Amino acid sequence: KDATRVAAGLKAAIHNPHVSEEAKERAADKLEHMTGSGGGHIEAGHETNRVLGGYKATLTNEHTSPEAKAHAREILEANGYTFERGEGVTESEHETRVLAGYKAALNNPRVSAEAKAHAKEFLAARDAL
């Protein structure tokens, strides 16, 4: 079994409101045994960016629960991500950076067609194409 997928399933069980407390405790014990800690740090490896990207996507997905969003934020923070803007960064500057990121995605050969379509929609909605 893929240890990353097993750990993801255990984490999902821990944060699922429909799972019993007993099952959550068992999942937490198994996860701690697998990782050696409950810190939430993801080991660097081939899929690290994709995993962390998934957690970032969870934060803005309207279909995820508040518990899942809290868990995603916790994992991202444990891996060095911050959510506050840097000192002196204005709302306008932040918006410019966001738009620049979407524009860059349109020209990046490693970005999927679906992601490029999403970037185009985002930019079109803001008259930034």
N, CA, C and O atoms as a printed pandas DataFrame, in Angstrom:
     atom_number atom_name residue_name chain_id  residue_number  x_coord  y_coord  z_coord
0              1         N          LYS        A               1    0.834   -1.194    0.000
1              2        CA          LYS        A               1    0.000    0.000    0.000
2              3         C          LYS        A               1    0.870    1.246    0.000
3              4         O          LYS        A               1    1.958    1.253    0.575
4              5         N          ASP        A               2    0.387    2.296   -0.646
5              6        CA          ASP        A               2    1.086    3.572   -0.694
6              7         C          ASP        A               2    0.881    4.290    0.646
7              8         O          ASP        A               2   -0.241    4.643    1.009
8              9         N          ALA        A               3    1.976    4.496    1.363
9             10        CA          ALA        A               3    1.896    5.083    2.707
10            11         C          ALA        A               3    1.269    6.478    2.689
11            12         O          ALA        A               3    0.568    6.852    3.629
12            13         N          THR        A               4    1.515    7.246    1.629
13            14        CA          THR        A               4    0.947    8.594    1.547
14            15         C          THR        A               4   -0.571    8.525    1.469
15            16         O          THR        A               4   -1.269    9.304    2.118
16            17         N          ARG        A               5   -1.078    7.589    0.673
17            18        CA          ARG        A               5   -2.528    7.447    0.525
18            19         C          ARG        A               5   -3.166    6.921    1.817
19            20         O          ARG        A               5   -4.257    7.347    2.199
20            21         N          VAL        A               6   -2.486    6.007    2.471
21            22        CA          VAL        A               6   -2.995    5.492    3.748
22            23         C          VAL        A               6   -3.075    6.622    4.768
23            24         O          VAL        A               6   -4.075    6.769    5.470
24            25         N          ALA        A               7   -2.014    7.417    4.840
25            26        CA          ALA        A               7   -1.994    8.552    5.784
26            27         C          ALA        A               7   -3.108    9.536    5.451
27            28         O          ALA        A               7   -3.763   10.061    6.351
28            29         N          ALA        A               8   -3.325    9.789    4.162
29            30        CA          ALA        A               8   -4.396   10.709    3.765
30            31         C          ALA        A               8   -5.759   10.179    4.206
31            32         O          ALA        A               8   -6.603   10.945    4.672
32            33         N          GLY        A               9   -5.973    8.885    4.063
33            34        CA          GLY        A               9   -7.236    8.285    4.504
34            35         C          GLY        A               9   -7.430    8.386    6.005
35            36         O          GLY        A               9   -8.529    8.664    6.483
36            37         N          LEU        A              10   -6.361    8.159    6.739
37            38        CA          LEU        A              10   -6.438    8.271    8.202
38            39         C          LEU        A              10   -6.744    9.707    8.619
39            40         O          LEU        A              10   -7.553    9.939    9.517
40            41         N          LYS        A              11   -6.090   10.674    7.960
41            42        CA          LYS        A              11   -6.346   12.083    8.271
42            43         C          LYS        A              11   -7.790   12.457    7.946
43            44         O          LYS        A              11   -8.427   13.210    8.682
44            45         N          ALA        A              12   -8.291   11.928    6.847
45            46        CA          ALA        A              12   -9.682   12.204    6.476
46            47         C          ALA        A              12  -10.631   11.654    7.533
47            48         O          ALA        A              12  -11.605   12.310    7.902
48            49         N          ALA        A              13  -10.349   10.459    8.017
49            50        CA          ALA        A              13  -11.203    9.855    9.044
50            51         C          ALA        A              13  -11.188   10.687   10.324
51            52         O          ALA        A              13  -12.223   10.874   10.964
52            53         N          ILE        A              14  -10.023   11.176   10.686
53            54        CA          ILE        A              14   -9.889   11.969   11.913
54            55         C          ILE        A              14  -10.729   13.238   11.846
55            56         O          ILE        A              14  -11.267   13.675   12.864
56            57         N          HIS        A              15  -10.849   13.831   10.672
57            58        CA          HIS        A              15  -11.556   15.105   10.529
58            59         C          HIS        A              15  -12.976   14.966    9.994
59            60         O          HIS        A              15  -13.644   15.969    9.741
60            61         N          ASN        A              16  -13.439   13.739    9.823
61            62        CA          ASN        A              16  -14.787   13.505    9.305
62            63         C          ASN        A              16  -15.791   13.535   10.461
63            64         O          ASN        A              16  -15.669   12.746   11.399
64            65         N          PRO        A              17  -16.776   14.426   10.408
65            66        CA          PRO        A              17  -17.737   14.518   11.508
66            67         C          PRO        A              17  -18.648   13.287   11.631
67            68         O          PRO        A              17  -19.326   13.126   12.646
68            69         N          HIS        A              18  -18.669   12.430   10.623
69            70        CA          HIS        A              18  -19.530   11.248   10.650
70            71         C          HIS        A              18  -18.820   10.005   11.194
71            72         O          HIS        A              18  -19.418    8.931   11.256
72            73         N          VAL        A              19  -17.558   10.143   11.585
73            74        CA          VAL        A              19  -16.780    9.032   12.116
74            75         C          VAL        A              19  -16.833    9.088   13.636
75            76         O          VAL        A              19  -16.729   10.162   14.228
76            77         N          SER        A              20  -16.997    7.918   14.272
77            78        CA          SER        A              20  -17.094    7.865   15.731
78            79         C          SER        A              20  -15.784    8.301   16.376
79            80         O          SER        A              20  -14.719    8.242   15.761
80            81         N          GLU        A              21  -15.885    8.738   17.619
81            82        CA          GLU        A              21  -14.696    9.171   18.354
82            83         C          GLU        A              21  -13.707    8.016   18.512
83            84         O          GLU        A              21  -12.494    8.215   18.438
84            85         N          GLU        A              22  -14.230    6.816   18.728
85            86        CA          GLU        A              22  -13.364    5.649   18.875
86            87         C          GLU        A              22  -12.569    5.405   17.588
87            88         O          GLU        A              22  -11.369    5.135   17.634
88            89         N          ALA        A              23  -13.243    5.501   16.447
89            90        CA          ALA        A              23  -12.562    5.302   15.163
90            91         C          ALA        A              23  -11.549    6.415   14.911
91            92         O          ALA        A              23  -10.474    6.171   14.365
92            93         N          LYS        A              24  -11.897    7.643   15.313
93            94        CA          LYS        A              24  -10.955    8.754   15.155
94            95         C          LYS        A              24   -9.694    8.526   15.985
95            96         O          LYS        A              24   -8.586    8.809   15.531
96            97         N          GLU        A              25   -9.867    8.019   17.192
97            98        CA          GLU        A              25   -8.721    7.749   18.058
98            99         C          GLU        A              25   -7.836    6.656   17.465
99           100         O          GLU        A              25   -6.611    6.769   17.489
100          101         N          ARG        A              26   -8.458    5.587   16.928
101          102        CA          ARG        A              26   -7.683    4.520   16.290
102          103         C          ARG        A              26   -6.913    5.067   15.086
103          104         O          ARG        A              26   -5.741    4.746   14.890
104          105         N          ALA        A              27   -7.585    5.893   14.284
105          106        CA          ALA        A              27   -6.934    6.476   13.106
106          107         C          ALA        A              27   -5.764    7.362   13.523
107          108         O          ALA        A              27   -4.700    7.327   12.904
108          109         N          ALA        A              28   -5.963    8.159   14.578
109          110        CA          ALA        A              28   -4.891    9.036   15.063
110          111         C          ALA        A              28   -3.705    8.213   15.562
111          112         O          ALA        A              28   -2.553    8.572   15.316
112          113         N          ASP        A              29   -3.983    7.107   16.265
113          114        CA          ASP        A              29   -2.912    6.235   16.753
114          115         C          ASP        A              29   -2.132    5.622   15.589
115          116         O          ASP        A              29   -0.902    5.587   15.605
116          117         N          LYS        A              30   -2.865    5.139   14.576
117          118        CA          LYS        A              30   -2.202    4.542   13.406
118          119         C          LYS        A              30   -1.367    5.589   12.674
119          120         O          LYS        A              30   -0.248    5.311   12.241
120          121         N          LEU        A              31   -1.917    6.788   12.540
121          122        CA          LEU        A              31   -1.198    7.854   11.850
122          123         C          LEU        A              31    0.069    8.232   12.607
123          124         O          LEU        A              31    1.126    8.419   12.005
124          125         N          GLU        A              32   -0.041    8.343   13.914
125          126        CA          GLU        A              32    1.125    8.686   14.729
126          127         C          GLU        A              32    2.182    7.596   14.629
127          128         O          GLU        A              32    3.379    7.880   14.571
128          129         N          HIS        A              33    1.726    6.333   14.608
129          130        CA          HIS        A              33    2.654    5.213   14.476
130          131         C          HIS        A              33    3.360    5.256   13.110
131          132         O          HIS        A              33    4.550    4.956   13.010
132          133         N          MET        A              34    2.615    5.632   12.067
133          134        CA          MET        A              34    3.189    5.704   10.717
134          135         C          MET        A              34    4.201    6.835   10.585
135          136         O          MET        A              34    5.274    6.650   10.011
136          137         N          THR        A              35    3.858    8.007   11.118
137          138        CA          THR        A              35    4.691    9.194   10.910
138          139         C          THR        A              35    5.675    9.433   12.036
139          140         O          THR        A              35    6.656   10.157   11.863
140          141         N          GLY        A              36    5.426    8.839   13.175
141          142        CA          GLY        A              36    6.300    9.056   14.314
142          143         C          GLY        A              36    5.969   10.313   15.086
143          144         O          GLY        A              36    6.579   10.591   16.118
144          145         N          SER        A              37    4.992   11.088   14.586
145          146        CA          SER        A              37    4.579   12.305   15.296
146          147         C          SER        A              37    3.214   12.707   14.786
147          148         O          SER        A              37    2.741   12.194   13.772
148          149         N          GLY        A              38    2.589   13.617   15.484
149          150        CA          GLY        A              38    1.307   14.135   15.046
150          151         C          GLY        A              38    1.440   15.529   14.474
151          152         O          GLY        A              38    0.444   16.247   14.384
152          153         N          GLY        A              39    2.654   15.941   14.078
153          154        CA          GLY        A              39    2.932   17.305   13.671
154          155         C          GLY        A              39    2.347   17.747   12.351
155          156         O          GLY        A              39    2.159   18.943   12.130
156          157         N          GLY        A              40    2.055   16.804   11.465
157          158        CA          GLY        A              40    1.458   17.176   10.201
158          159         C          GLY        A              40    2.454   17.599    9.131
159          160         O          GLY        A              40    2.048   18.041    8.057
160          161         N          HIS        A              41    3.760   17.471    9.404
161          162        CA          HIS        A              41    4.751   17.857    8.405
162          163         C          HIS        A              41    4.807   16.788    7.325
163          164         O          HIS        A              41    4.883   15.598    7.630
164          165         N          ILE        A              42    4.769   17.201    6.082
165          166        CA          ILE        A              42    4.818   16.280    4.960
166          167         C          ILE        A              42    6.270   16.141    4.542
167          168         O          ILE        A              42    6.960   17.136    4.322
168          169         N          GLU        A              43    6.734   14.894    4.432
169          170        CA          GLU        A              43    8.116   14.644    4.050
170          171         C          GLU        A              43    8.338   15.078    2.607
171          172         O          GLU        A              43    7.487   14.858    1.746
172          173         N          ALA        A              44    9.471   15.686    2.354
173          174        CA          ALA        A              44    9.802   16.131    1.002
174          175         C          ALA        A              44    9.938   14.911    0.102
175          176         O          ALA        A              44   10.552   13.912    0.478
176          177         N          GLY        A              45    9.370   15.001   -1.064
177          178        CA          GLY        A              45    9.428   13.910   -2.019
178          179         C          GLY        A              45    8.838   14.349   -3.336
179          180         O          GLY        A              45    8.509   15.518   -3.539
180          181         N          HIS        A              46    8.714   13.399   -4.213
181          182        CA          HIS        A              46    8.252   13.685   -5.572
182          183         C          HIS        A              46    6.885   14.348   -5.614
183          184         O          HIS        A              46    6.653   15.223   -6.449
184          185         N          GLU        A              47    5.990   13.956   -4.744
185          186        CA          GLU        A              47    4.617   14.448   -4.795
186          187         C          GLU        A              47    4.313   15.569   -3.811
187          188         O          GLU        A              47    3.155   15.967   -3.685
188          189         N          THR        A              48    5.303   16.083   -3.121
189          190        CA          THR        A              48    5.076   17.073   -2.077
190          191         C          THR        A              48    4.301   18.296   -2.565
191          192         O          THR        A              48    3.339   18.714   -1.922
192          193         N          ASN        A              49    4.707   18.866   -3.685
193          194        CA          ASN        A              49    4.026   20.062   -4.177
194          195         C          ASN        A              49    2.579   19.781   -4.524
195          196         O          ASN        A              49    1.711   20.623   -4.290
196          197         N          ARG        A              50    2.308   18.622   -5.072
197          198        CA          ARG        A              50    0.927   18.269   -5.419
198          199         C          ARG        A              50    0.073   18.088   -4.168
199          200         O          ARG        A              50   -1.080   18.516   -4.122
200          201         N          VAL        A              51    0.643   17.463   -3.175
201          202        CA          VAL        A              51   -0.092   17.253   -1.924
202          203         C          VAL        A              51   -0.408   18.598   -1.276
203          204         O          VAL        A              51   -1.545   18.853   -0.879
204          205         N          LEU        A              52    0.597   19.447   -1.174
205          206        CA          LEU        A              52    0.385   20.754   -0.562
206          207         C          LEU        A              52   -0.557   21.599   -1.419
207          208         O          LEU        A              52   -1.361   22.364   -0.887
208          209         N          GLY        A              53   -0.461   21.464   -2.729
209          210        CA          GLY        A              53   -1.391   22.162   -3.627
210          211         C          GLY        A              53   -2.821   21.729   -3.391
211          212         O          GLY        A              53   -3.744   22.540   -3.469
212          213         N          GLY        A              54   -3.008   20.451   -3.102
213          214        CA          GLY        A              54   -4.347   19.953   -2.782
214          215         C          GLY        A              54   -4.885   20.568   -1.503
215          216         O          GLY        A              54   -6.064   20.910   -1.412
216          217         N          TYR        A              55   -4.011   20.704   -0.517
217          218        CA          TYR        A              55   -4.435   21.350    0.726
218          219         C          TYR        A              55   -4.774   22.815    0.489
219          220         O          TYR        A              55   -5.728   23.334    1.068
220          221         N          LYS        A              56   -3.990   23.489   -0.367
221          222        CA          LYS        A              56   -4.292   24.892   -0.682
222          223         C          LYS        A              56   -5.647   24.998   -1.387
223          224         O          LYS        A              56   -6.423   25.913   -1.113
224          225         N          ALA        A              57   -5.925   24.065   -2.287
225          226        CA          ALA        A              57   -7.205   24.070   -2.997
226          227         C          ALA        A              57   -8.366   23.843   -2.030
227          228         O          ALA        A              57   -9.447   24.405   -2.210
228          229         N          THR        A              58   -8.144   23.029   -1.016
229          230        CA          THR        A              58   -9.181   22.756   -0.027
230          231         C          THR        A              58   -9.657   24.039    0.651
231          232         O          THR        A              58  -10.839   24.182    0.965
232          233         N          LEU        A              59   -8.737   24.961    0.870
233          234        CA          LEU        A              59   -9.082   26.203    1.568
234          235         C          LEU        A              59  -10.097   27.049    0.810
235          236         O          LEU        A              59  -10.865   27.788    1.427
236          237         N          THR        A              60  -10.111   26.953   -0.519
237          238        CA          THR        A              60  -11.016   27.785   -1.312
238          239         C          THR        A              60  -12.166   26.998   -1.928
239          240         O          THR        A              60  -12.993   27.575   -2.634
240          241         N          ASN        A              61  -12.235   25.707   -1.679
241          242        CA          ASN        A              61  -13.302   24.881   -2.242
242          243         C          ASN        A              61  -14.574   25.069   -1.417
243          244         O          ASN        A              61  -14.597   24.792   -0.217
244          245         N          GLU        A              62  -15.617   25.537   -2.071
245          246        CA          GLU        A              62  -16.877   25.812   -1.366
246          247         C          GLU        A              62  -17.572   24.537   -0.888
247          248         O          GLU        A              62  -18.498   24.605   -0.079
248          249         N          HIS        A              63  -17.139   23.382   -1.376
249          250        CA          HIS        A              63  -17.788   22.123   -0.996
250          251         C          HIS        A              63  -17.077   21.399    0.149
251          252         O          HIS        A              63  -17.501   20.312    0.541
252          253         N          THR        A              64  -16.017   21.974    0.686
253          254        CA          THR        A              64  -15.334   21.331    1.800
254          255         C          THR        A              64  -15.829   21.902    3.118
255          256         O          THR        A              64  -16.209   23.068    3.214
256          257         N          SER        A              65  -15.814   21.053    4.121
257          258        CA          SER        A              65  -16.321   21.441    5.435
258          259         C          SER        A              65  -15.343   22.370    6.148
259          260         O          SER        A              65  -14.161   22.409    5.810
260          261         N          PRO        A              66  -15.840   23.119    7.139
261          262        CA          PRO        A              66  -14.939   23.960    7.937
262          263         C          PRO        A              66  -13.851   23.133    8.631
263          264         O          PRO        A              66  -12.727   23.601    8.809
264          265         N          GLU        A              67  -14.195   21.902    9.019
265          266        CA          GLU        A              67  -13.206   21.036    9.671
266          267         C          GLU        A              67  -12.082   20.683    8.706
267          268         O          GLU        A              67  -10.910   20.697    9.082
268          269         N          ALA        A              68  -12.438   20.364    7.456
269          270        CA          ALA        A              68  -11.429   20.029    6.452
270          271         C          ALA        A              68  -10.557   21.235    6.141
271          272         O          ALA        A              68   -9.347   21.104    5.957
272          273         N          LYS        A              69  -11.176   22.411    6.084
273          274        CA          LYS        A              69  -10.403   23.625    5.821
274          275         C          LYS        A              69   -9.439   23.907    6.970
275          276         O          LYS        A              69   -8.300   24.311    6.737
276          277         N          ALA        A              70   -9.882   23.698    8.195
277          278        CA          ALA        A              70   -9.014   23.908    9.356
278          279         C          ALA        A              70   -7.840   22.932    9.321
279          280         O          ALA        A              70   -6.706   23.300    9.626
280          281         N          HIS        A              71   -8.125   21.691    8.948
281          282        CA          HIS        A              71   -7.064   20.686    8.859
282          283         C          HIS        A              71   -6.062   21.076    7.766
283          284         O          HIS        A              71   -4.853   20.981    7.976
284          285         N          ALA        A              72   -6.554   21.510    6.612
285          286        CA          ALA        A              72   -5.681   21.907    5.510
286          287         C          ALA        A              72   -4.784   23.070    5.934
287          288         O          ALA        A              72   -3.587   23.075    5.647
288          289         N          ARG        A              73   -5.363   24.040    6.608
289          290        CA          ARG        A              73   -4.578   25.193    7.081
290          291         C          ARG        A              73   -3.499   24.724    8.058
291          292         O          ARG        A              73   -2.367   25.205    8.008
292          293         N          GLU        A              74   -3.843   23.798    8.936
293          294        CA          GLU        A              74   -2.903   23.265    9.919
294          295         C          GLU        A              74   -1.725   22.573    9.216
295          296         O          GLU        A              74   -0.570   22.784    9.587
296          297         N          ILE        A              75   -2.015   21.755    8.211
297          298        CA          ILE        A              75   -0.970   21.049    7.471
298          299         C          ILE        A              75   -0.081   22.047    6.730
299          300         O          ILE        A              75    1.144   21.934    6.758
300          301         N          LEU        A              76   -0.698   23.018    6.074
301          302        CA          LEU        A              76    0.076   24.007    5.329
302          303         C          LEU        A              76    0.974   24.822    6.264
303          304         O          LEU        A              76    2.136   25.073    5.942
304          305         N          GLU        A              77    0.448   25.234    7.410
305          306        CA          GLU        A              77    1.250   25.991    8.365
306          307         C          GLU        A              77    2.419   25.158    8.886
307          308         O          GLU        A              77    3.518   25.675    9.088
308          309         N          ALA        A              78    2.172   23.849    9.105
309          310        CA          ALA        A              78    3.236   22.963    9.573
310          311         C          ALA        A              78    4.333   22.810    8.527
311          312         O          ALA        A              78    5.460   22.435    8.850
312          313         N          ASN        A              79    3.998   23.101    7.275
313          314        CA          ASN        A              79    4.966   22.985    6.182
314          315         C          ASN        A              79    5.481   24.338    5.718
315          316         O          ASN        A              79    6.042   24.449    4.628
316          317         N          GLY        A              80    5.292   25.375    6.543
317          318        CA          GLY        A              80    5.917   26.657    6.290
318          319         C          GLY        A              80    5.096   27.673    5.522
319          320         O          GLY        A              80    5.609   28.744    5.197
320          321         N          TYR        A              81    3.843   27.379    5.218
321          322        CA          TYR        A              81    3.015   28.347    4.502
322          323         C          TYR        A              81    2.453   29.368    5.481
323          324         O          TYR        A              81    2.111   29.029    6.614
324          325         N          THR        A              82    2.361   30.615    5.040
325          326        CA          THR        A              82    1.735   31.656    5.847
326          327         C          THR        A              82    0.534   32.195    5.082
327          328         O          THR        A              82    0.475   32.088    3.857
328          329         N          PHE        A              83   -0.412   32.766    5.791
329          330        CA          PHE        A              83   -1.646   33.216    5.175
330          331         C          PHE        A              83   -1.864   34.712    5.313
331          332         O          PHE        A              83   -2.831   35.255    4.778
332          333         N          GLU        A              84   -0.983   35.367    6.016
333          334        CA          GLU        A              84   -1.092   36.809    6.153
334          335         C          GLU        A              84   -0.232   37.464    5.079
335          336         O          GLU        A              84    0.833   36.958    4.725
336          337         N          ARG        A              85   -0.700   38.579    4.575
337          338        CA          ARG        A              85    0.092   39.323    3.591
338          339         C          ARG        A              85    1.319   39.891    4.260
339          340         O          ARG        A              85    1.321   40.192    5.454
340          341         N          GLY        A              86    2.359   40.031    3.468
341          342        CA          GLY        A              86    3.585   40.631    3.975
342          343         C          GLY        A              86    3.342   42.072    4.391
343          344         O          GLY        A              86    2.419   42.731    3.912
344          345         N          GLU        A              87    4.182   42.538    5.281
345          346        CA          GLU        A              87    4.053   43.909    5.767
346          347         C          GLU        A              87    4.195   44.885    4.599
347          348         O          GLU        A              87    5.146   44.790    3.822
348          349         N          GLY        A              88    3.269   45.807    4.475
349          350        CA          GLY        A              88    3.323   46.821    3.436
350          351         C          GLY        A              88    2.693   46.416    2.111
351          352         O          GLY        A              88    2.693   47.210    1.171
352          353         N          VAL        A              89    2.154   45.195    2.008
353          354        CA          VAL        A              89    1.521   44.760    0.766
354          355         C          VAL        A              89    0.071   45.233    0.778
355          356         O          VAL        A              89   -0.715   44.831    1.636
356          357         N          THR        A              90   -0.274   46.085   -0.177
357          358        CA          THR        A              90   -1.632   46.632   -0.243
358          359         C          THR        A              90   -2.567   45.645   -0.932
359          360         O          THR        A              90   -2.119   44.691   -1.568
360          361         N          GLU        A              91   -3.858   45.881   -0.800
361          362        CA          GLU        A              91   -4.857   45.052   -1.475
362          363         C          GLU        A              91   -4.655   45.090   -2.983
363          364         O          GLU        A              91   -4.775   44.068   -3.659
364          365         N          SER        A              92   -4.349   46.269   -3.504
365          366        CA          SER        A              92   -4.127   46.430   -4.938
366          367         C          SER        A              92   -2.920   45.619   -5.409
367          368         O          SER        A              92   -2.970   44.962   -6.449
368          369         N          GLU        A              93   -1.849   45.673   -4.640
369          370        CA          GLU        A              93   -0.649   44.911   -4.994
370          371         C          GLU        A              93   -0.937   43.407   -4.936
371          372         O          GLU        A              93   -0.485   42.647   -5.792
372          373         N          HIS        A              94   -1.680   42.997   -3.934
373          374        CA          HIS        A              94   -2.052   41.582   -3.809
374          375         C          HIS        A              94   -2.856   41.144   -5.035
375          376         O          HIS        A              94   -2.583   40.093   -5.615
376          377         N          GLU        A              95   -3.840   41.944   -5.425
377          378        CA          GLU        A              95   -4.661   41.613   -6.590
378          379         C          GLU        A              95   -3.808   41.535   -7.851
379          380         O          GLU        A              95   -4.022   40.656   -8.686
380          381         N          THR        A              96   -2.850   42.437   -7.998
381          382        CA          THR        A              96   -1.944   42.421   -9.146
382          383         C          THR        A              96   -1.143   41.125   -9.181
383          384         O          THR        A              96   -0.954   40.538  -10.246
384          385         N          ARG        A              97   -0.677   40.684   -8.027
385          386        CA          ARG        A              97    0.105   39.439   -7.951
386          387         C          ARG        A              97   -0.754   38.231   -8.288
387          388         O          ARG        A              97   -0.297   37.315   -8.971
388          389         N          VAL        A              98   -1.987   38.221   -7.816
389          390        CA          VAL        A              98   -2.894   37.116   -8.121
390          391         C          VAL        A              98   -3.140   37.040   -9.628
391          392         O          VAL        A              98   -3.050   35.965  -10.221
392          393         N          LEU        A              99   -3.448   38.173  -10.241
393          394        CA          LEU        A              99   -3.686   38.203  -11.682
394          395         C          LEU        A              99   -2.436   37.785  -12.452
395          396         O          LEU        A              99   -2.533   37.080  -13.456
396          397         N          ALA        A             100   -1.279   38.210  -11.995
397          398        CA          ALA        A             100   -0.028   37.827  -12.645
398          399         C          ALA        A             100    0.185   36.319  -12.576
399          400         O          ALA        A             100    0.679   35.714  -13.528
400          401         N          GLY        A             101   -0.180   35.723  -11.473
401          402        CA          GLY        A             101   -0.056   34.269  -11.333
402          403         C          GLY        A             101   -0.955   33.525  -12.313
403          404         O          GLY        A             101   -0.536   32.541  -12.924
404          405         N          TYR        A             102   -2.195   33.998  -12.462
405          406        CA          TYR        A             102   -3.103   33.373  -13.422
406          407         C          TYR        A             102   -2.608   33.580  -14.856
407          408         O          TYR        A             102   -2.718   32.672  -15.680
408          409         N          LYS        A             103   -2.069   34.755  -15.160
409          410        CA          LYS        A             103   -1.539   35.008  -16.505
410          411         C          LYS        A             103   -0.332   34.113  -16.774
411          412         O          LYS        A             103   -0.175   33.602  -17.883
412          413         N          ALA        A             104    0.504   33.924  -15.790
413          414        CA          ALA        A             104    1.666   33.051  -15.949
414          415         C          ALA        A             104    1.230   31.608  -16.207
415          416         O          ALA        A             104    1.863   30.893  -16.984
416          417         N          ALA        A             105    0.159   31.190  -15.558
417          418        CA          ALA        A             105   -0.342   29.823  -15.751
418          419         C          ALA        A             105   -0.738   29.580  -17.205
419          420         O          ALA        A             105   -0.571   28.473  -17.717
420          421         N          LEU        A             106   -1.256   30.600  -17.867
421          422        CA          LEU        A             106   -1.675   30.447  -19.262
422          423         C          LEU        A             106   -0.513   30.103  -20.178
423          424         O          LEU        A             106   -0.707   29.451  -21.204
424          425         N          ASN        A             107    0.695   30.534  -19.822
425          426        CA          ASN        A             107    1.870   30.315  -20.669
426          427         C          ASN        A             107    2.804   29.221  -20.166
427          428         O          ASN        A             107    3.862   28.988  -20.751
428          429         N          ASN        A             108    2.419   28.555  -19.094
429          430        CA          ASN        A             108    3.268   27.531  -18.510
430          431         C          ASN        A             108    2.939   26.175  -19.137
431          432         O          ASN        A             108    1.803   25.716  -19.016
432          433         N          PRO        A             109    3.889   25.524  -19.798
433          434        CA          PRO        A             109    3.597   24.243  -20.452
434          435         C          PRO        A             109    3.293   23.113  -19.471
435          436         O          PRO        A             109    2.759   22.078  -19.871
436          437         N          ARG        A             110    3.622   23.295  -18.205
437          438        CA          ARG        A             110    3.338   22.248  -17.213
438          439         C          ARG        A             110    1.961   22.380  -16.578
439          440         O          ARG        A             110    1.593   21.562  -15.734
440          441         N          VAL        A             111    1.195   23.391  -16.965
441          442        CA          VAL        A             111   -0.151   23.597  -16.423
442          443         C          VAL        A             111   -1.147   22.854  -17.316
443          444         O          VAL        A             111   -1.074   22.942  -18.542
444          445         N          SER        A             112   -2.066   22.130  -16.703
445          446        CA          SER        A             112   -3.044   21.343  -17.456
446          447         C          SER        A             112   -4.009   22.241  -18.221
447          448         O          SER        A             112   -4.157   23.427  -17.926
448          449         N          ALA        A             113   -4.656   21.645  -19.206
449          450        CA          ALA        A             113   -5.640   22.381  -20.003
450          451         C          ALA        A             113   -6.793   22.863  -19.118
451          452         O          ALA        A             113   -7.313   23.962  -19.308
452          453         N          GLU        A             114   -7.184   22.035  -18.154
453          454        CA          GLU        A             114   -8.280   22.413  -17.246
454          455         C          GLU        A             114   -7.885   23.619  -16.395
455          456         O          GLU        A             114   -8.687   24.530  -16.193
456          457         N          ALA        A             115   -6.652   23.623  -15.899
457          458        CA          ALA        A             115   -6.186   24.743  -15.082
458          459         C          ALA        A             115   -6.076   26.011  -15.924
459          460         O          ALA        A             115   -6.375   27.108  -15.452
460          461         N          LYS        A             116   -5.644   25.851  -17.175
461          462        CA          LYS        A             116   -5.560   27.018  -18.064
462          463         C          LYS        A             116   -6.956   27.579  -18.345
463          464         O          LYS        A             116   -7.146   28.794  -18.404
464          465         N          ALA        A             117   -7.929   26.681  -18.517
465          466        CA          ALA        A             117   -9.309   27.131  -18.747
466          467         C          ALA        A             117   -9.820   27.893  -17.529
467          468         O          ALA        A             117  -10.479   28.924  -17.667
468          469         N          HIS        A             118   -9.512   27.379  -16.330
469          470        CA          HIS        A             118   -9.929   28.057  -15.100
470          471         C          HIS        A             118   -9.266   29.438  -15.007
471          472         O          HIS        A             118   -9.911   30.418  -14.634
472          473         N          ALA        A             119   -7.981   29.504  -15.348
473          474        CA          ALA        A             119   -7.269   30.784  -15.303
474          475         C          ALA        A             119   -7.903   31.782  -16.265
475          476         O          ALA        A             119   -8.060   32.956  -15.929
476          477         N          LYS        A             120   -8.269   31.320  -17.466
477          478        CA          LYS        A             120   -8.916   32.206  -18.437
478          479         C          LYS        A             120  -10.247   32.719  -17.901
479          480         O          LYS        A             120  -10.561   33.902  -18.037
480          481         N          GLU        A             121  -11.028   31.829  -17.293
481          482        CA          GLU        A             121  -12.328   32.246  -16.715
482          483         C          GLU        A             121  -12.117   33.278  -15.628
483          484         O          GLU        A             121  -12.813   34.292  -15.580
484          485         N          PHE        A             122  -11.148   33.017  -14.746
485          486        CA          PHE        A             122  -10.862   33.925  -13.638
486          487         C          PHE        A             122  -10.475   35.305  -14.172
487          488         O          PHE        A             122  -10.983   36.328  -13.714
488          489         N          LEU        A             123   -9.563   35.310  -15.151
489          490        CA          LEU        A             123   -9.098   36.576  -15.706
490          491         C          LEU        A             123  -10.197   37.298  -16.477
491          492         O          LEU        A             123  -10.303   38.523  -16.412
492          493         N          ALA        A             124  -11.015   36.541  -17.208
493          494        CA          ALA        A             124  -12.111   37.158  -17.966
494          495         C          ALA        A             124  -13.132   37.799  -17.026
495          496         O          ALA        A             124  -13.677   38.861  -17.327
496          497         N          ALA        A             125  -13.391   37.152  -15.885
497          498        CA          ALA        A             125  -14.358   37.680  -14.932
498          499         C          ALA        A             125  -13.878   39.007  -14.331
499          500         O          ALA        A             125  -14.675   39.802  -13.831
500          501         N          ARG        A             126  -12.581   39.225  -14.389
501          502        CA          ARG        A             126  -12.005   40.462  -13.829
502          503         C          ARG        A             126  -11.508   41.413  -14.913
503          504         O          ARG        A             126  -10.766   42.354  -14.632
504          505         N          ASP        A             127  -11.924   41.160  -16.152
505          506        CA          ASP        A             127  -11.510   41.975  -17.311
506          507         C          ASP        A             127  -10.003   42.147  -17.358
507          508         O          ASP        A             127   -9.504   43.248  -17.591
508          509         N          ALA        A             128   -9.278   41.054  -17.137
509          510        CA          ALA        A             128   -7.816   41.126  -17.084
510          511         C          ALA        A             128   -7.148   40.333  -18.193
511          512         O          ALA        A             128   -5.939   40.103  -18.146
512          513         N          LEU        A             129   -7.905   39.916  -19.178
513          514        CA          LEU        A             129   -7.287   39.153  -20.281
514          515         C          LEU        A             129   -6.656   40.052  -21.304
515          516         O          LEU        A             129   -6.097   39.570  -22.289
